[in-house]
Amino acid sequence: MRARLARFVEEYEECFERSLAVGHVTGSAWILDLERTHVLLTHHGKLDKWLQLGGHADGDADVLRVAIREAEEESGLDRVYPVSRSIFDVDIHLIPARKSEAEHYHYDMRFLLEADRGSPLRISSESKDLAWVPLAQVEGLTREESMLRMVRKTRALFSL
């Protein structure tokens, strides 16, 4: 997926713009608590799935900044920090057509972030719910391979 993402970015100068109809780059936040035992997930309003937080780059090529911005906007957290500036995971997935949008791809760059689980959360208009979920319980909320892959990567990285 990293090679496919690189080809997409090289081919489309406007890859960070939502207006690119074939697809666009998005930035996601895999937010762990400070103890590395829980991940913050959102119950996405439109997709009706538990997912990591994130969203459109809207022209910003600094995708880590996009992931942090989206994390703060979608959670109400005011302190979200990168564990690393490196991309943690890449996922390319098809977004189904809706009334105003044709079917297109999200080229999602995911970053490993951290936040204090004791900080207050605020559910945004994009979500049905937010929850700090124990890593061991993520599989009970989703069968999405990309989510389960990030759980495995987290466990391997922190020897959990």
N, C-alpha and C positions, 0 to 999 in steps of 0.2 A: 504494500500500500504506500510505503514511503516513496518508492520509485514512481508510482502512478501519480502521487501528489506532486512530486518534483516536475514531472512532464507537464502536468496541468498548469502549474505556476509559470513554467517556461513558455508554454504555448499561449496563454491568455494574460496579457498585460493587465487587464481589468479583473483579475481573478479574486480580488478582495472586495469587489462590488456586488451587492445583492442583485443588481440589475442584470448581471451576466446570466442569461437564461439557461444555459446548459449546466450551470453549477457555480459554486463559489466557495471560498475558504471560510471556515468558521473556527471559532476558538472555544474550547471547552475547559472546564475546571474540575479536576478530580481532587476534591478537597478532603483532606484527612484532618482528624483532630490531632492535638499535640501529642497524644499518647500513641497515635497510629493504630487505633483499634476500631475507629468508626469513620465512615465516609458520609458526607452531606449529599443527599439526593433530593431531587424535586420530582413531584408527581406532575408531569407535564400536562398542561391544560388541553392543548390541541391533539397531542398524540396519545393521551391517556396511558402513559407508561412512566415508570420510575426511571429516571435518567440522571446523569451528571448535569451540572449547570453549564450554560454556555450559550453562544449565539453568534450572530453575524458580525463580520469584521467591519462592514459599512465603510470600506475604503482604507481602513487602518492596517498597514502591513506589519505592524508590531503585534503579532497574534498573542503573545504572552500578555500584553497590555489589554487586549480584547478579552481574554479569558478572565483576568482579574476584574475588569470592569463589569463583565456579565455576572460574575460570581457575586460581586457586591450589590449590583442592581437586583438580582433575582433572589438574594437571601436576606438583604438588609444588614449583612455583616459589614463592619467598617474597617476591619483589619484582616485582610487575606494576603498571605505571603507565599511567594514561590519557594518550594523546597529546592528546586533547581530551575535554571533558565532553559534547560534543554527540553525538547519535546518528549513527553512521557509516552504518548501513544498516538497513533494515526488511525483514523477510521474513515472510510469512504462509503457513504450510504445514500440510497435513493430516497428522495422525499416525494411522496405521492402528490399528484395534481390536486389542487383545490380550486375554488371558484375563480380566484384572481391570479393563480400561478400554475404554470405548466409543471409537469414532473421534471425534477432536476436533482443534481447530486450536491451533497455537502461534503467537502473535503475538510474533514475535521481534524485540527491539530489540538491535542489534549495535553494539558500541563498539570503537573503534580503541585498542588498548593496545600497550605495548612492554615487552620484557623482554630480559635479557642471554642471548644464545644459549649462552654458556659456563656458565650455571648448571645444576646437575644437575636432571634430570627424574625424576619417579616416576610410573609408570603406575598409575592408580586402577582400582578394580574395575569401573568403567563402560567401560573402554577395552581394546582389544586391543593398541594401540601408540600411541606419541607420536612425532612427528618434526618437526624444523625442515625445512621444504620450501622450496627456492628458488621464488620467485614464478613463474618461467618453467616450473616443473615441476608446478604445481598441476593444470593441465589433464590431465596424465598420470594423475592419481589419481582425478579426478572429472569428470563431465560436468554436475554440478548447476549450473544457471544462477545460482543465488544465490551460490555460491562463486566462480564465474568473474566475476560482477559485482563482487564485492569485490576481486578481483585487479585488474580494470580500474580501479576507483575508486582503489586504492592507487597504481597506476602514474600515473594522472592527477594525483593529489594531490602526489606526490613527483617528478613529471616523470621517471619511470623508463622 
